[in-house]
Amino acid sequence: MSNIINAGSVSFGGDALPIIAGPCVIESREHTLAMADAIANVCSKTDVPLVFKSSFDKANRTSGDSFRGPGLDEGLSILSAVKESIDIPVLTDIHHPDQAAVVAEVADILQIPAFLCRQTDLIEAVAKTGKTVNVKKGQFLSPWKVGSIVSKIEDAGGNQILLTDRGTTFGYESLISDIRSIPVMKKTGYPVIFDATHSSQMPGTGSSNTGGSREFIPMMVKAATAAGADGIFMEVHDNVEAAKSDAATQWPLDQLEELLMSIKRIREAVCG
C-alpha cells in the first residue's frame, strides 16, 4: 500500500487513478488554456481526477533549433491562469535548483526530468520547497535504484513523493517498459505513475526530433493500470501532427475519453 500523496485537490495512492495530462510544452497562452479546459471537461465526464501538465522550457531537445517554450516567467503566468480559471492542480518540470522556489509558488507538483533524476542539488532544492515532487526514473536506471533517489529527498526534508516510470533504454533508439517496475518502485512506499507517452518514444529515430510508436500507448496504459499503477501520465494534444514537441507520441485529445473509460474499468477491477 502506497502513502497517500496530495497535489491540490487530487490524491495519489488511493482507489482513484488520477491522470497527469496536457501538451508537452506550453505553445501559447490561448492554446494552453483551451487544452486545460478541454482535458478537464473529459476528466469531469469520466470522473477521473486531473493534474494539468505542460512545460515552460524543454531543455532536452534533439535539435538546437527545436521549440523550447515561453520560458520561466511567461510559462508560470500561463500555468497560474490555468489554476485560477479552471481550478485544477498543475505540474511542470524544472532543470535548475534556482528555479525550485519560484516554480513552487505556482505549481502543485514540481517534476524532475528523467535525465536529471540523480542531480543531488536539484533534488534537494525541490524537497526543501515542501511541495510534492514527481521524479521521472531515468531511462538508464533499473527500478531497484530509485530507493537512493527517495532517500535523498527524505534526507532533505521532503516526504511528498511521486515516482514515474517512463521506460528503460534498450540498445539503440528504443525504450522498453518493464511492467515489473511498477510493483518494484512501489516498495518504496510512495505512489508510482506510469508515463505512457514518453515510454512510447524511439529517441534518435527522427531526423531532427524524437520518433515514437503512438499505437502502443493504449496497450501499455492498460497493462500499467492492471499492474497497480497509482496514476497515468500522458501528454495530450488537439493536433498531434502540429505539436511543437513530441509530436510522435502525444495522445490525441479526441481519443482521450475512450482510453480513460477503458483504464477506469481496469482500475475498478484491480481495486475490487
ABEGO torsion letter per residue (X at the ends): XBBBBBBEABBBGBABBBBBBEBABBABAAAAAAAAAAAAAAAAAAGBBBBBBBBABBABBABAABBAEAEAAAAAAAAAAAAAAAGBBBBBBBABAAAAAAAAAABABBBBBAAAAABAAAAAAAAAAGBBBBBBBBAABBAAAAAAAAAAAAAAGBABBBBBBAEBBBEBGBBBBBAAAAAAAAAAGBBBBBBAAAAABBBGABAABBBEBAAAAAAAAAAAAAAGBABBBBBBBABAAABABGAAABBBAAAAAAAAAAAAAAAAAAAX
